[in-house]
Amino acid sequence: MAKVAFLGLGVMGYPMAGHLAAAGHQVTVYNRTFSKAEAWVAEHGGQAARTPREAAAGVDFVMACVGNDDDLAEVCRGDDGAFAGMDQGALFVDHTTVSAKITRALAAEAQAAGLGFVDAPVSGGQAGAENGVLSIMCGGAAADYARIKPVIEAYGKIYNLVGESGAGQIAKMMNQICIAGLVQGLSEALRFGEKAGMDGRAVVDVIQGGAAGSWQMVNRHDTMLDAKYDYGFAVDWMRKDLAICLQTAEEIGASLPVTALIDQFYKDVQNMGGGRWDTSSLIARLRKVDGDD
């Protein structure tokens, strides 16, 4: 069992840290709002720290799951940052979805300080975090990945090393690009069926096991047909992720025409007041476009 710090107790980090504690690891938590760290300790035991540096002192692994590039830099750098508190040889594992640029910069800083660094963004949403069945895409040194495998298995179902530093973030971008296209396609199919007078559930029962099938179809068609959008990853966060994808595509010279279009569709959903709806709410936009909402 390891000594672990977990930085960031949002909808993902809170249950992920809980799985570490349940697995028997000694966990110290940090959250920008300290009362949330205290609440976590009251539920799971362990300790709450007031700064990332304090949380990182004397531990083997520091896990982070925060909001964006700036949030990650803040918990890593500076006098109160985790890097300043970590012992030589300790390993920082970042579960945040951020740009590969900040990942590579922080990995270089960690290496210069005698620390390990693995970028390990996750997929599976809040339900995946709560149930401990996340997919984890890791970038970094093979030796560092080998060290974290027994730890991340507490909340990971599928995890693999996909390349060097930054590769985990690139893999997560690929994941989000796929999701955006799948959800838009499913939204169009279900909406098309509605307009044609079809029973969408009956159709999905037939097609979900064939070439059109996907996780989104199996797990989201019911709620989409019922116009319920509080079952997954929020539109606001998806737009943050897609902005990273589109910026990276510009930097590397890759074309993402469909992703760029769907990003604008999500902007429409935000303008409808759906920023906190889950990503399947693209169908709500189609209903509005059709004048039926």
Secondary structure, 3 states (H helix, E strand, C coil): CCEEEEECCCCCHHHHHHHHHHCCCEEEEECCCHHHHHHHHHHHCCEEECCHHHHHCCCCEEEECCCCHHHHHHHHCCCCCHHHHCCCCCEEEECCCCCHHHHHHHHHHHHHCCCEEEECCEECHHHHHHHCCEEEEEECCHHHHHHHHHHHCCCEEEEEEEECCCHHHHHHHHHHHHHHHHHHHHHHHHHHHHHCCCCHHHHHHHHCCCCCCCHHHHHHHHHHHCCCCCCCCEHHHHHHHHHHHHHHHHHHCCCCHHHHHHHHHHHHHHHCCCCCCEHHHHHHHHHHHCCCC
